[in-house]
């Protein structure tokens, strides 16, 4: 199921859980739960 997929963090280089954070401009981005790095859409 798609909910069981994990993204690979570019900074951690590990499969990580994803959180959400709202930026100052109001945009919501996905962040790595381990290191806090913003995950880019590719």
N, CA, C and O atoms as a GROMACS GRO file, in nm:
protein
  168
    1UNK      N    1   0.084  -0.118   0.000
    1UNK     CA    2   0.000   0.000   0.000
    1UNK      C    3   0.089   0.124   0.000
    1UNK      O    4   0.199   0.122   0.055
    2UNK      N    5   0.043   0.230  -0.060
    2UNK     CA    6   0.124   0.351  -0.076
    2UNK      C    7   0.159   0.414   0.059
    2UNK      O    8   0.261   0.482   0.068
    3UNK      N    9   0.080   0.395   0.161
    3UNK     CA   10   0.110   0.455   0.292
    3UNK      C   11   0.230   0.388   0.358
    3UNK      O   12   0.285   0.443   0.454
    4UNK      N   13   0.271   0.270   0.310
    4UNK     CA   14   0.384   0.200   0.368
    4UNK      C   15   0.518   0.238   0.305
    4UNK      O   16   0.622   0.190   0.348
    5UNK      N   17   0.515   0.322   0.202
    5UNK     CA   18   0.639   0.364   0.136
    5UNK      C   19   0.713   0.465   0.222
    5UNK      O   20   0.651   0.546   0.291
    6UNK      N   21   0.846   0.461   0.217
    6UNK     CA   22   0.927   0.558   0.290
    6UNK      C   23   1.016   0.629   0.189
    6UNK      O   24   1.069   0.568   0.096
    7UNK      N   25   1.033   0.759   0.208
    7UNK     CA   26   1.121   0.837   0.122
    7UNK      C   27   1.264   0.826   0.171
    7UNK      O   28   1.289   0.799   0.289
    8UNK      N   29   1.358   0.846   0.080
    8UNK     CA   30   1.500   0.847   0.115
    8UNK      C   31   1.542   0.992   0.132
    8UNK      O   32   1.530   1.073   0.040
    9UNK      N   33   1.592   1.024   0.250
    9UNK     CA   34   1.640   1.160   0.277
    9UNK      C   35   1.777   1.178   0.214
    9UNK      O   36   1.864   1.093   0.229
   10UNK      N   37   1.798   1.289   0.145
   10UNK     CA   38   1.926   1.316   0.080
   10UNK      C   39   2.036   1.342   0.182
   10UNK      O   40   2.152   1.310   0.157
   11UNK      N   41   2.002   1.398   0.296
   11UNK     CA   42   2.101   1.428   0.399
   11UNK      C   43   2.134   1.304   0.483
   11UNK      O   44   2.251   1.276   0.508
   12UNK      N   45   2.031   1.231   0.526
   12UNK     CA   46   2.051   1.111   0.610
   12UNK      C   47   2.094   0.991   0.527
   12UNK      O   48   2.164   0.903   0.577
   13UNK      N   49   2.052   0.987   0.402
   13UNK     CA   50   2.069   0.872   0.310
   13UNK      C   51   2.006   0.745   0.367
   13UNK      O   52   2.055   0.635   0.343
   14UNK      N   53   1.897   0.762   0.440
   14UNK     CA   54   1.823   0.650   0.498
   14UNK      C   55   1.675   0.666   0.465
   14UNK      O   56   1.629   0.778   0.438
   15UNK      N   57   1.600   0.556   0.466
   15UNK     CA   58   1.454   0.568   0.458
   15UNK      C   59   1.404   0.635   0.585
   15UNK      O   60   1.441   0.596   0.696
   16UNK      N   61   1.319   0.736   0.570
   16UNK     CA   62   1.274   0.813   0.687
   16UNK      C   63   1.123   0.834   0.684
   16UNK      O   64   1.059   0.826   0.579
   17UNK      N   65   1.069   0.860   0.802
   17UNK     CA   66   0.931   0.903   0.811
   17UNK      C   67   0.925   1.050   0.775
   17UNK      O   68   1.024   1.122   0.787
   18UNK      N   69   0.810   1.093   0.729
   18UNK     CA   70   0.795   1.229   0.678
   18UNK      C   71   0.700   1.308   0.766
   18UNK      O   72   0.593   1.259   0.804
   19UNK      N   73   0.740   1.431   0.797
   19UNK     CA   74   0.653   1.524   0.868
   19UNK      C   75   0.621   1.641   0.777
   19UNK      O   76   0.670   1.648   0.664
   20UNK      N   77   0.540   1.731   0.826
   20UNK     CA   78   0.505   1.850   0.748
   20UNK      C   79   0.538   1.974   0.829
   20UNK      O   80   0.522   1.976   0.951
   21UNK      N   81   0.584   2.077   0.760
   21UNK     CA   82   0.616   2.204   0.825
   21UNK      C   83   0.567   2.317   0.736
   21UNK      O   84   0.579   2.311   0.613
   22UNK      N   85   0.513   2.419   0.798
   22UNK     CA   86   0.467   2.536   0.724
   22UNK      C   87   0.578   2.641   0.725
   22UNK      O   88   0.627   2.679   0.831
   23UNK      N   89   0.616   2.688   0.607
   23UNK     CA   90   0.719   2.790   0.594
   23UNK      C   91   0.661   2.927   0.623
   23UNK      O   92   0.540   2.943   0.636
   24UNK      N   93   0.749   3.027   0.633
   24UNK     CA   94   0.706   3.164   0.663
   24UNK      C   95   0.612   3.220   0.556
   24UNK      O   96   0.526   3.303   0.587
   25UNK      N   97   0.629   3.176   0.431
   25UNK     CA   98   0.543   3.226   0.323
   25UNK      C   99   0.409   3.152   0.315
   25UNK      O  100   0.330   3.178   0.224
   26UNK      N  101   0.383   3.061   0.410
   26UNK     CA  102   0.256   2.989   0.414
   26UNK      C  103   0.256   2.858   0.339
   26UNK      O  104   0.157   2.784   0.342
   27UNK      N  105   0.365   2.827   0.271
   27UNK     CA  106   0.376   2.704   0.194
   27UNK      C  107   0.403   2.586   0.288
   27UNK      O  108   0.483   2.599   0.381
   28UNK      N  109   0.338   2.472   0.265
   28UNK     CA  110   0.360   2.352   0.344
   28UNK      C  111   0.459   2.262   0.271
   28UNK      O  112   0.441   2.233   0.153
   29UNK      N  113   0.563   2.218   0.342
   29UNK     CA  114   0.664   2.130   0.283
   29UNK      C  115   0.678   2.004   0.367
   29UNK      O  116   0.642   2.002   0.485
   30UNK      N  117   0.731   1.898   0.304
   30UNK     CA  118   0.758   1.773   0.375
   30UNK      C  119   0.899   1.778   0.430
   30UNK      O  120   0.991   1.824   0.363
   31UNK      N  121   0.917   1.731   0.554
   31UNK     CA  122   1.047   1.733   0.618
   31UNK      C  123   1.082   1.595   0.672
   31UNK      O  124   0.993   1.516   0.706
   32UNK      N  125   1.210   1.567   0.680
   32UNK     CA  126   1.262   1.442   0.737
   32UNK      C  127   1.241   1.445   0.887
   32UNK      O  128   1.274   1.544   0.953
   33UNK      N  129   1.186   1.337   0.944
   33UNK     CA  130   1.164   1.329   1.088
   33UNK      C  131   1.295   1.310   1.164
   33UNK      O  132   1.303   1.343   1.283
   34UNK      N  133   1.399   1.256   1.098
   34UNK     CA  134   1.528   1.232   1.166
   34UNK      C  135   1.609   1.360   1.179
   34UNK      O  136   1.653   1.395   1.289
   35UNK      N  137   1.629   1.430   1.067
   35UNK     CA  138   1.722   1.544   1.068
   35UNK      C  139   1.654   1.679   1.046
   35UNK      O  140   1.716   1.782   1.069
   36UNK      N  141   1.528   1.680   1.003
   36UNK     CA  142   1.457   1.806   0.982
   36UNK      C  143   1.480   1.868   0.846
   36UNK      O  144   1.431   1.978   0.819
   37UNK      N  145   1.553   1.800   0.759
   37UNK     CA  146   1.581   1.851   0.624
   37UNK      C  147   1.453   1.857   0.541
   37UNK      O  148   1.370   1.766   0.548
   38UNK      N  149   1.436   1.964   0.463
   38UNK     CA  150   1.321   1.976   0.374
   38UNK      C  151   1.340   1.880   0.258
   38UNK      O  152   1.445   1.880   0.194
   39UNK      N  153   1.238   1.799   0.229
   39UNK     CA  154   1.244   1.702   0.120
   39UNK      C  155   1.190   1.766  -0.007
   39UNK      O  156   1.077   1.814  -0.009
   40UNK      N  157   1.272   1.767  -0.111
   40UNK     CA  158   1.235   1.829  -0.238
   40UNK      C  159   1.149   1.736  -0.322
   40UNK      O  160   1.165   1.614  -0.315
   41UNK      N  161   1.057   1.792  -0.399
   41UNK     CA  162   0.980   1.714  -0.497
   41UNK      C  163   1.065   1.698  -0.621
   41UNK      O  164   1.122   1.795  -0.671
   42UNK      N  165   1.074   1.576  -0.671
   42UNK     CA  166   1.155   1.553  -0.791
   42UNK      C  167   1.075   1.482  -0.895
   42UNK      O  168   1.126   1.453  -1.003
   0.00000   0.00000   0.00000
